[in-house]
Amino acid sequence: MDSTKHSLKDFLYIPDADIMERASIFQSYTNDIREKHHYQYRRVSLNGSGPTMEVIDHYTGKVREMIYMASNDYLNLTRHPRVLVAGQSALLKYGAGAGSVPLLGGTMDIHCQLEKDVAAFKGCEDAIIYTSGFGSNSNTLLALLSKQDIAILDQYVHASIVDGCSKTNIRYFRHNNLEALERILSKAQDEYVTKLVIVDGVYSMDGDIAPLDKIVELAHQYGAYVMVDEAHATGVIGENGRGTPEHFHLESKVDIVAGTFSKGFGAVGGFIASNSNLIEYLRFYSRGYMFSTAMTPQAAGSLCEAMKVIVEEPELRDKLWDNIRYFRENLLSLGFNLGQAETAIFPIIIGDDWKVKELGRRLDEMGIYVNPVFYPAVSRNLSRIRISLMAEHTREHLDAALNALEDLGREFGIIKEAAKQDIAATIK
Ligand SMILES: Cc1ncc(COP(=O)(O)O)c(C=O)c1O
């Protein structure tokens, strides 16, 4: 099969092919990607997340040290000494697993502490914690919304939110577009029992920030609630890294604050913070919470400490933002299209799938670990290279990536030749 003529979406459903046949057809697609050296999935690391990473090369089997620019571990808390010690002592004290579901024996004081801490961190009355951010969003929404309700979603919200809305009515509004949102809100006004507007604080593929202040005002004006997914905002934006509500001085005005513990917090799991009635309801009606074993004590211990580090060590966020500013200014002066990105996520939007694949391959060969992203993860014609930065990237790491991107950008006709003279001065 010629993989250039297909996208992942083509194998979601194939008429008359049963599940085994469908998987076998998909296999011939991935075989072709491998042959073209475009298979940049599941690269295997030998030492975990950090500004550089030892990776087993898919094609030669050799171990290479790469500059790792695909992690959401924005503050490098996965390896922060305080976080490691806290996780280790929770592991030794409570054991490797929780042993049961939270309602029936799996709840430990370390889980209660984490719930309390995350609620306070997000300025809410209470919080529920899940073992994944995906499960947190999807199970919460499945528990809350039914056929009498409507979920009004920004078109770019995360897949976990879309899946969670499968039992309710869904309307999408154009990304970050307030007029489009208002049109839907005004039509939905008297038709549904619950109206819930759901947005991401920072968008995972675009790195831009939702205008949450205006969204909350508009939604409340039309009697709708607001839920914000803080996956890529926590630790990164807001004066104390508390995320989008803090960034817009909206603490306690957002009805439901969702988030994951796997990105800025550096571990794993997810949470929902809200008023205590809603949280208690979720503890009994959210099936992914009720029927799933509680978070490992080690993760809970690490996370309690990670939350303290985020607030007590603002220098980590300062370093991250120094990197963001430097990288952004240089990419823009080189002439790359970054859309509306303004946080640690940089989409190099190209739109030509073949160029994105080739660019991904060449960057990989040059030791720069980034992610090529295609439809259906992003809209058709907006395929891109997604880069994410961490606090611990040094100027050398950033310059190595900028130099590689400059050379390849010019070779592939993504940036204009004329921009070259202007940037030489900026990069110094
Ligand atoms: C915006 C957003 N929400 C939720 C999730 C799910 O989080 P987790 O990876 O912790 O399951 C992700 C992660 O990929 C995400 O980007």
The ligand as a MOL file (V3000), in Angstrom:
LIG
                    3D

  0  0  0     0  0            999 V3000
M  V30 BEGIN CTAB
M  V30 COUNTS 16 16 0 0 0
M  V30 BEGIN ATOM
M  V30 1 C -5.8570 18.6090 26.4080 0
M  V30 2 C -5.6700 17.2310 26.9600 0
M  V30 3 N -6.5790 16.7580 27.8200 0
M  V30 4 C -6.4620 15.5190 28.3410 0
M  V30 5 C -5.4020 14.7030 28.0200 0
M  V30 6 C -5.3230 13.3120 28.6010 0
M  V30 7 O -4.3930 13.2840 29.6270 0
M  V30 8 P -3.5680 11.9760 30.0180 0
M  V30 9 O -2.4660 11.8580 29.0100 0
M  V30 10 O -3.0820 12.2840 31.3770 0
M  V30 11 O -4.4880 10.8250 29.9630 0
M  V30 12 C -4.4190 15.1730 27.1600 0
M  V30 13 C -3.2380 14.3140 26.8560 0
M  V30 14 O -2.8410 13.8870 25.9500 0
M  V30 15 C -4.5530 16.4630 26.5980 0
M  V30 16 O -3.6580 16.9370 25.7400 0
M  V30 END ATOM
M  V30 BEGIN BOND
M  V30 1 1 1 2
M  V30 2 1 2 3
M  V30 3 2 2 15
M  V30 4 2 3 4
M  V30 5 1 4 5
M  V30 6 1 5 6
M  V30 7 2 5 12
M  V30 8 1 6 7
M  V30 9 1 7 8
M  V30 10 2 8 9
M  V30 11 1 8 10
M  V30 12 1 8 11
M  V30 13 1 12 13
M  V30 14 1 12 15
M  V30 15 2 13 14
M  V30 16 1 15 16
M  V30 END BOND
M  V30 END CTAB
M  END
